Amino acid sequence: MAPSYGFDLVPVLRHAWFSWWAESTERVLLLGLLVFIGVRYPLEGLLVVVVLVLGFFCWRCLQMAPKRLQYARYRLGLGISGNGPSWRGQRESSRKPGVQRQRSRHFQDEREQLTAQSKLHMRGVKICAAILIVMFMFDIERRGAATSVLRSMVIVVMLATAAGIVGAVLQQSALMRLRHARPVPPGRLSRRMERIAEQQVSPVTIYSGSRSFVGAGLGFRRWSIAQRLIKAKGHRGKNEQAQEWEELPFKTEDLLGRLSEAIEDLRTEDDPELRLPGLTVKERVFVKGVRATSVLRRVAEKGTGRLVAEVLTEPGGAARHYLVCTVVSWDGDLVALVFVHMSLQGRTLYLEFVPQELRPPQDLYNVIEEPGGTGGRALLSAIVRSLEEFPFRVFDLWRLVLVPAVLCKALLAWRGPEPSIRRAVDIGARASARENATGLDHDNSSAWDHDEDEFQTTDVVRSIKIIQRRLLSTVEDFLGAHKVDTSEFRDYAMTIIKGGIVNMGGGTVTAQGNTFGDHSGIGKPSSGDDE
C-alpha cells in the first residue's frame, strides 16, 4: 500500500469497518422484522411492504418537485435565482451557434433523464396504490383487517426507526471520537490491520504506474545538480587528471548522514524561531510494482535497514533511495514533502531535489471540523438524517447479498497466509486514501478539484525553501571540509536560490519566475543543443 504522510489510516479503517457492521446489523434487523410479520401475518406483512414502497416513491416525487419547478420556470423564461441544476442558465448568454447546440444537447439529455425518472416514480406510486386498493377490496369482509394492518405498520415503522436512530447515534459518536484518535496498540489490531499499520510507515514504497512518489500529492518543479569531484585549489596537481581524486574522500552514506543530521536539527531546536515544527526526516526506498519481487526477498532475508543501506550504493538499480523530509502543518491538513536523492558515480556527485505538496482533504471529509460537527448538535443532525432516509432503507436491503462475500474476504485476510509474490505481477499502489481525499486528478496530476488557499501555498513553499537552503549549505560545507572544490557548486546553488532551475544538459538555460509553482520554467536551449 502507499505510504501515509502525516496521516494514520488505521483509525479510519476501523471506523469504516464499525460503520459497515452497524449498517449491516440494522438491515438484518429490518429484514428479520419484515420476514416475521410476513410469516405470522401474511396479508399484513405484504401490505406493510407495499406501503413502505409507496412511501419511497412518494418521497422521491417530493424530492424531484423543486427540480421540475425550476425546469418549468426555465421553460417560461422567468429565470432562476440561487443554486439550481446544471441546466440552469440565462437566455441572455452567448449566441454562438456551437455553444447553443452544445447547451441544447445538454439541456435535452437532462430533461429526458428528469422526465424518465418522474415517469418511473409516478408509475410506482400508481402500481402500489392499485395493489393496496385490490387487497383491501379482497379482504373487506375480514373484520379488523384495517386495524391489524395499521397496528403492524406502526410496529414496523417504530422498530425500524428506533434501529436507524441507534445506528446513526453510534456511527456519529464513533466519527466524533475519530477526531482525537490515538494510535491503536498492536495487540488490539487484527492481523490485516497490523499489516496495514506496518506498510504505511515502512521505508519500502512499492508504486504502480508512472507516479513514483505515490501518496505525496502534487509535485513542484524539481532540480538536479551533477557536481564534479575535484580537489580544491590548494590540493590540485599540475594537470587536469591530477585534479581528480584517486580515491574519493567520502562515501555517499557519509554525506547522507551529515545532511540528515543537519535537517533534523531544525526540528529539535529549543528556540521556536529556529525550529521548523512538524518536521520528520526518514530514508525510503522506492521500487516499481513489477520489479518488487527481488526487493521483497531481500527485505525478508536482511531486513529493511540493511536493504536501505545497500540500495544507497546501487543508484543504477530498479530500487531508488531517497531522503524524505516531511513538514506537517495546519493540524495535519497540509503536508510539504521534499525527496532528496544523492549518488556517487563517475567521480561525480549527483543531487536531486523533488518537492511535493499534499493539500487538505475536501470539505466532504471535514464535516467534524465544521461548526456543529461534534457534540449534541451533530447527534441531533444524525438523527434527523436517519429519519429522512427511512423510506430508502427497504430498497437498501439488497445490499445484504454482499455481506457473505465481504465477510469471507475479511476472514481470509485476517487468518489466511500472506499473498505470494509472483514475478512480473504489478503489486504496487496507485494512490493513497489521504491523497484521494484531496481531490487530486491522477489523469491530470497538475490539477486539483478544489481551489488552493493562498496561505497554505505560502506555507508549503516556505517549508520547501527552508529545507532547500539547509541542503545547499550543508552540502557545500561538507564538500569544503573534505577538500573538494566547491566553486562550481556555489554557482549552481546561487542560481537555485535566486529562483532558477539547474539543467545539466547542453544549451542555454533561462530561469523564468520562481523555483516552485506553476509560473516557473526553463527556457528552451539554443538551436542545435540538447534539452
Residue pairs with C-beta under 8 A, 6 or more apart in sequence:
1 196
1 199
1 200
1 429
1 432
2 200
2 205
2 207
2 214
2 215
2 429
2 430
2 431
2 432
2 435
3 200
3 201
3 202
3 205
3 214
3 215
3 284
3 432
4 200
4 201
4 215
4 432
4 433
4 434
5 215
5 216
5 326
5 328
5 335
5 337
5 358
5 434
6 278
6 326
6 328
6 332
6 335
6 358
6 434
7 332
7 335
7 434
8 181
8 183
8 200
9 196
9 200
9 432
9 433
9 434
10 183
10 184
10 189
10 193
10 196
10 197
10 200
11 178
11 181
11 184
12 178
12 433
13 193
13 196
14 184
14 193
15 174
15 175
15 178
18 170
18 171
18 174
19 171
19 174
20 406
22 167
22 170
22 171
23 167
24 399
24 400
24 403
25 167
26 163
26 164
26 167
26 393
27 393
27 396
27 397
27 399
27 400
28 400
29 159
29 160
29 163
30 160
30 163
30 393
30 394
30 397
31 397
31 400
33 156
33 159
33 160
34 45
34 48
34 49
34 156
37 44
37 45
37 48
37 152
37 155
37 156
38 45
38 46
38 49
39 45
41 148
41 152
43 135
43 139
43 145
43 149
44 148
44 149
44 152
45 152
46 135
47 132
47 135
47 149
47 152
47 153
48 149
48 152
48 153
48 156
49 394
50 128
50 131
50 132
50 135
51 128
51 132
51 153
52 156
52 391
52 394
53 124
53 128
53 394
54 124
54 125
54 128
54 129
54 132
55 391
56 124
56 391
56 392
56 394
56 395
57 121
57 122
57 124
57 125
57 128
58 125
58 391
59 391
59 392
60 117
60 121
61 118
61 121
61 122
61 125
64 114
64 117
64 118
64 121
67 85
67 114
68 114
68 118
70 80
70 84
70 85
70 88
71 85
71 87
71 111
71 114
73 79
73 80
74 80
74 87
74 88
74 89
77 91
79 90
80 88
85 110
86 106
86 110
87 106
87 107
87 110
87 111
89 103
93 99
93 103
94 100
136 145
136 146
139 145
157 390
160 390
160 393
161 386
161 387
161 390
164 386
164 387
164 389
164 390
164 393
165 383
165 386
165 387
167 386
168 382
168 383
168 385
168 386
169 379
169 382
169 383
171 382
172 378
172 379
172 382
173 379
175 367
175 368
176 368
176 373
176 374
176 375
176 378
178 368
179 368
179 369
179 374
184 193
184 197
186 194
186 197
189 197
190 414
191 413
191 414
191 415
192 410
192 413
192 414
202 304
203 282
203 283
203 284
203 285
203 304
203 308
204 284
204 285
204 287
204 295
204 296
204 299
204 304
204 307
205 214
205 215
205 284
205 285
205 286
205 287
205 429
206 287
206 288
206 289
206 292
206 295
206 427
206 428
206 429
207 213
207 214
207 286
207 287
207 288
207 289
207 428
207 429
207 430
208 214
208 288
208 289
208 426
208 427
208 428
208 429
208 430
209 428
209 430
211 430
211 442
211 445
212 286
212 320
213 219
213 286
213 337
213 339
213 354
213 356
214 428
214 429
214 430
214 431
214 432
214 435
215 358
215 429
215 431
215 432
215 434
215 435
216 337
216 339
216 356
216 358
216 435
217 335
217 337
217 356
217 357
217 358
217 359
217 435
217 438
217 440
218 356
218 357
218 358
218 359
218 440
218 445
218 446
218 448
219 354
219 355
219 356
219 357
219 445
220 355
220 356
220 357
220 464
220 515
220 516
220 517
220 520
221 355
221 501
221 515
221 516
221 517
221 520
221 521
222 352
222 353
222 354
222 355
223 352
223 353
223 496
223 501
223 502
223 515
224 350
224 351
224 352
224 353
224 502
224 504
225 349
225 350
225 351
225 489
225 492
225 502
225 504
226 348
226 349
226 350
226 504
227 348
227 349
227 350
227 351
227 479
227 488
227 489
227 492
228 347
228 348
228 488
229 244
229 245
229 248
229 344
229 347
229 348
229 349
229 484
230 236
230 243
230 244
230 245
230 484
230 485
231 237
231 243
231 244
231 245
231 483
231 484
231 485
232 480
232 483
232 484
232 485
232 486
233 485
235 483
236 242
236 243
236 485
237 243
243 485
244 347
245 347
248 344
248 347
249 482
249 483
249 484
250 478
250 482
251 344
252 312
252 313
252 342
252 343
252 344
253 309
253 312
253 313
255 342
255 349
255 475
255 478
256 283
256 312
256 323
256 342
258 474
258 478
259 323
259 340
259 342
259 471
259 474
259 475
259 478
260 281
260 283
260 323
262 470
262 474
263 279
263 281
263 325
263 467
263 470
263 471
263 474
264 279
264 281
266 274
266 275
266 276
266 279
266 466
266 467
266 470
267 275
267 276
267 277
267 279
267 280
267 281
268 275
269 275
269 276
276 327
276 463
276 466
276 467
277 329
278 326
278 327
278 328
278 329
279 325
279 326
279 327
280 325
280 326
280 328
281 323
281 324
281 325
281 326
282 323
282 324
282 326
283 308
283 312
283 321
283 322
283 323
283 324
284 308
284 321
284 322
284 323
284 324
285 295
285 307
285 308
285 311
285 319
285 320
285 321
285 322
286 319
286 320
286 322
287 295
287 318
287 319
287 320
288 318
288 426
288 428
289 425
289 426
289 427
289 428
289 429
290 424
290 425
290 426
290 428
291 318
291 319
292 421
292 427
292 428
293 421
293 422
293 423
294 318
295 307
295 318
295 319
296 421
297 421
298 306
298 307
298 310
299 307
302 310
307 319
308 321
311 317
311 319
311 320
311 321
312 321
315 321
315 341
315 343
315 345
315 350
316 345
320 341
321 341
322 339
322 340
322 341
322 354
323 339
323 340
323 341
323 342
324 337
324 338
324 339
324 340
325 337
325 338
325 339
325 340
325 467
326 335
326 336
326 337
327 335
327 336
327 337
327 463
327 467
328 334
328 335
329 335
329 336
329 459
329 463
330 360
330 456
330 459
333 360
333 361
334 357
334 358
334 359
334 360
334 456
334 459
334 460
335 357
335 358
336 355
336 356
336 357
336 358
336 459
336 460
336 463
336 464
337 355
337 356
337 357
337 358
338 353
338 354
338 355
338 356
338 464
338 467
338 468
339 352
339 353
339 354
339 355
339 356
340 351
340 352
340 353
340 354
340 471
341 350
341 351
341 352
341 354
342 349
342 350
342 351
342 352
343 349
343 350
344 350
349 479
351 471
351 475
353 468
353 471
355 464
355 468
355 516
357 460
358 434
358 435
358 438
359 438
359 439
359 440
359 448
359 450
359 452
359 456
360 366
360 438
360 453
360 456
361 434
361 437
361 438
362 437
362 438
362 439
362 449
362 450
363 370
363 450
365 437
367 373
368 374
368 378
372 378
372 381
421 427
430 442
431 442
438 448
439 448
439 449
439 450
440 447
440 448
440 449
441 447
441 448
441 449
446 518
457 517
461 514
461 516
461 517
464 516
465 515
465 516
468 496
468 497
468 515
469 497
472 493
472 496
472 497
475 489
476 486
476 489
476 490
476 493
479 485
479 486
479 489
480 486
492 502
495 502
495 511
496 502
496 515
498 511
499 511
499 513
499 514
499 515
499 520
500 509
500 511
500 515
501 509
501 511
501 515
501 520
501 521
501 522
502 509
503 509
503 522
503 531
505 525
505 529
505 530
505 531
506 525
506 529
506 530
507 524
507 525
507 526
507 529
507 530
507 531
508 523
508 525
508 526
508 529
509 522
509 523
509 525
510 522
510 523
511 522
511 523
512 519
512 520
512 521
512 522
512 523
513 519
513 520
513 521
514 520
524 531
525 531
